[in-house]
């Protein structure tokens, strides 16, 4: 269980930052510290309080919306019309007090294109981010729309690595989000043997489910879940 707070860092120009407090060790900070990619949420600092048993991650504030908000917004009344629908969803939760500062991206997205083209552009960037993580021996473990921030200028950032696995270490984390979990991960959890060894293919499966949902507006297994 974690709590997330929007704060201001007075020591650095009153910039807004996200503080994530959790009753866990510094595992997630160690994972994210091994990652460096334009589409992965960076970590500014991390602190672990042994006395209280709390860990704190400090991350930049990149807006309030996620790909979950994109899906809910663009498929609310009808099918999406254009890529601009993604930008509208990206700012749907913005408040007047937000101090989001945009920055130049190496791979700009043409939001004047169709919705499908924009979604595929987002998917390419996220796939590259996952590839980077896998190359350094890290699997995400809980890939889903709500774990991808979409900035007010429409760029995706993968976050929430608390269920990640490092190839050289054991997290002993058990969990995930059922609609996005591959069969082998579900079986591993049901038999009580954890999720170690499930590997990168689980991320690929979850990525495919998420992409389907972004394009169609519902989970591919929605009828089964009912």
N, C-alpha and C positions, 0 to 999 in steps of 0.2 A: 504494500500500500504506500502511495506517495502523495504528497500535496505539492501543488505548483502555485507559485506566487509571482505576480508582476511587480517589480520593484524598480527604484531609481538608484543608480550608482553615483552618489554625490562626488566621489573622488575622480570620476572620469566624465566630466561635463554633464552630469545628471542624465546620462543615457539610461534608457529602460532596459532591464535585463530580466530574465526568467530564473527564479530560484526553485529548484526541485529538491524537496526534503523527503527522505525515505528512511525507514528503520532497517537499513541494510548496510553492508560494508561498502567499500569504495569500488566494487567490481565494475559497475557501469561506467564510472569515470575512467577506470583503467582501460576498458574496451574502447571508449570513444577517443581516448588519448592516442590510440594507435591508428586512428583514421584521419585522413586529410583529403577531403573531396568537396567540391563546390556544392554538391547536393546532399551533403550529410551535415546535420546540425553540429557546429563547433562547440567546444567547451572553453569557457574563459578561465574558470578556476574550479577547484573541488576541495572540499574540506570534510574530514570525518571526525566526529566527536565521540571518542571512545567512552567517555563518562555517560553520555546520554544515549549512546548507540544510534546516532543519527548521522547520515551522510547528506551533504549539500552539494548540488551541482549548480554552477552559475553559467547560463547560456545567453547569447544575444536574443533580443526580442525581435522576432520576424513576423509579427502579426498573430491574429487569433484564429485564423481559419485553417482547416485541414482539407484533405481530399474527401473526407466524409461530408464536409459542408458543401463541397462542389457537387457531389452526387445528390445530396438532399435538395440543393438549390436549383440545379439545372433540370432535374426530373420532377420537380414539385408539381407542375401543372401540365406540362407536355414535354416532348423531346426538345433538346437544346437546338438553337438555331445557328449559333456561330461560336468561334473561339472566345469572343468577348464575354460570353456567359461565364467562362472560367474566371475572368477578371472580376466580374460582378460578385461571384461567389467568394472570391478571395478577400473582398472588403465588406462582406455582409455583416460581420461582427465588429467592425471597427468602431471605436469610441473616440469622441473628440479629444480625450486626454492622451491618446496613443501618440507616441513619438517614433514611429517607424522611420528608419533611414534606409532608403534603397541604395543599391550599389550596382555597378556594371557587371554584367555576366558574360562569360566567354561564349555561351551558346544561347543567344536570344531566341525567344519564341515569337512567331508571327501570329498574334492573336486576331488578326483580320482573316485568318484562314478558317476553315470549317472546324466545328467542335471536334470531330474525329481526328483531324490532322493535329490539332493542339494537344489532344489527349495522347496521341502517339509520340509527339515531341516530348511531353512530360515523361512518358514511359521510357523513352530512350535515355533520358538523363538519370532516371531512377535505376534503370538496368545497369548503367555505367557505375553508379554509386554502389550497387550491390556487388558488381564485379570487383570493384576496388576492395570492398570489405572481404570478399571471399579470397582474393589474392593474398591478403595479409593474414588469412586464417581465421576470419571472424564470420559467423553466421548470425543473422538478426534474431530469428526465432519467433517474432511476433509481427510480421509484416501485414499491415492492413491500412485502409484509408485514413483512419484517425491517427495513425502514427506517421503521417506525412504532412508536414506543414506546407501550406501554399501561401507564399508571401503576397502582400498587396499588389506587387507588380508581376505576380503569376508564376513564380519559380518554386519548384518542389524541394523540400528538405526532409530527408529521412531522419527520424529521431526515435527515442525510447528503446534503448538497447539493454534494458534490465533483464531480459530473458535470452540474451545473446550467448553464444558459445565461442570460446577461443580454442582453436585446435590443440594448443599445447596445455590448456588448463581445463579444469572442471568447474562449471558454475553451480551444478546441483540444483538448478532452477527447474521447477515443474510448473507448467502452465502454458497459456497461449489463448487464442481466440478461436473457438470451435469452427465458425463458418469459413475460416481461412487456413485451417490446419490440414495437412495432408494425412492420408490414412495411416501411414507408418508412424506419424507422431501421435495420433490418437491411440493407436494400438499400444505404443510404448507407455503412454500415460495410463491406459486401462490396466495394463499388466503390472503397473507399479515399478517399472524399471527405469523411470526417468525418461529423458529425451536425448541423453548423450549418444552421439554416433549417428543421429538422424541426418545431420549434415546439410550441405548447401542445397540439395535438391528440395528440401522443405521450403526454403526461401523462394526457389523458382516456382514451386507450386502456388504459394501464397501470392506471389507477384502476378501470376496468371489469373487467379481468382479476382484480385483487385482490379486488374486491367479490364476484365470482362465486366465487372460492376460499373466501372467508369464509362464504358461504352454503351452498356445496355440499361443501366439504372437499377439493377437488382443483382443479388448474388446468384451465381449459376445453380446453386442448390437450394434456392428459396422454397421451391415446392416440397422438397424432401424435409426441410426444416419445419414446415407447417405440420 
